[in-house]
Amino acid sequence: MELIIRVERALDYVASLSATQIDGSEAREIVRPIRGEPHRFTGMNYLLHFALPNFYFHVTTAYAILRHNGVELGKADFIGGLDQ
């Protein structure tokens, strides 16, 4: 239940952002500490080289752990619906 609440909060946060807050963010500077050192990214580089790889790493790891523990998951559960 905690996970569902957390996901709902994240969705509410994203829905609260306006287009003007997001437009042009591909060039915005983002500074993130990585292993205790600040790293600078543009918004696009952060998305492509940090955020998305991190996201897919964690999704894939969770998928593998669930399968290892007997949850019946297949490729379609990972990829999602293709008929949209």
Legacy VTK file of the C-alpha trace (Angstrom):
# vtk DataFile Version 3.0
C-alpha trace
ASCII
DATASET POLYDATA
POINTS 84 float
0.000 0.000 0.000
2.898 2.365 0.747
4.219 1.892 -2.772
0.843 2.768 -4.301
0.655 5.934 -2.185
4.183 6.889 -3.201
3.420 6.402 -6.903
0.203 8.418 -6.567
2.141 11.267 -4.907
4.700 11.220 -7.718
1.936 11.318 -10.343
0.235 14.197 -8.524
3.528 16.100 -8.478
4.099 15.611 -12.205
0.508 16.641 -12.939
1.033 19.840 -10.922
3.796 21.068 -13.255
2.893 23.459 -16.041
4.312 23.365 -19.558
6.207 26.606 -18.907
8.043 24.936 -16.006
9.206 22.149 -18.305
9.703 23.900 -21.664
13.372 24.566 -22.339
14.543 22.320 -19.520
16.662 20.297 -21.940
19.268 23.080 -21.739
18.868 23.824 -18.011
21.865 23.022 -15.810
21.365 20.228 -13.305
23.910 19.586 -10.573
23.688 16.201 -8.811
26.057 14.771 -6.241
27.382 11.416 -7.419
29.615 9.546 -4.983
29.951 12.747 -3.000
31.104 14.880 -5.926
28.923 17.395 -7.761
28.321 16.514 -11.409
26.895 18.992 -13.905
24.494 17.970 -16.647
22.293 19.717 -19.134
18.688 18.646 -18.757
18.911 16.472 -21.892
22.165 14.808 -20.815
20.753 14.201 -17.340
17.692 12.528 -18.827
19.543 10.408 -21.393
22.702 9.520 -19.484
21.601 9.423 -15.836
17.854 9.388 -15.151
16.653 6.912 -17.796
19.519 4.429 -17.337
18.927 4.556 -13.564
15.200 4.036 -14.044
15.640 1.038 -16.351
18.325 -0.465 -14.113
15.946 -0.423 -11.148
12.945 -1.655 -13.144
14.987 -4.530 -14.577
16.417 -5.426 -11.169
12.965 -5.444 -9.545
11.650 -7.563 -12.439
14.493 -10.069 -11.992
14.002 -10.265 -8.218
10.268 -10.835 -8.612
10.827 -13.580 -11.225
13.494 -15.192 -9.041
10.982 -15.316 -6.189
8.367 -17.091 -8.291
6.205 -14.231 -9.544
4.974 -15.204 -12.998
6.130 -12.322 -15.160
6.963 -12.335 -18.816
8.351 -9.966 -21.412
4.900 -8.408 -21.964
4.778 -7.435 -18.275
8.096 -5.627 -18.651
7.388 -3.961 -22.007
3.733 -3.159 -21.389
0.927 -2.776 -23.895
1.993 -2.255 -27.488
-1.486 -1.563 -28.842
-1.745 2.019 -27.558
LINES 1 85
84 0 1 2 3 4 5 6 7 8 9 10 11 12 13 14 15 16 17 18 19 20 21 22 23 24 25 26 27 28 29 30 31 32 33 34 35 36 37 38 39 40 41 42 43 44 45 46 47 48 49 50 51 52 53 54 55 56 57 58 59 60 61 62 63 64 65 66 67 68 69 70 71 72 73 74 75 76 77 78 79 80 81 82 83
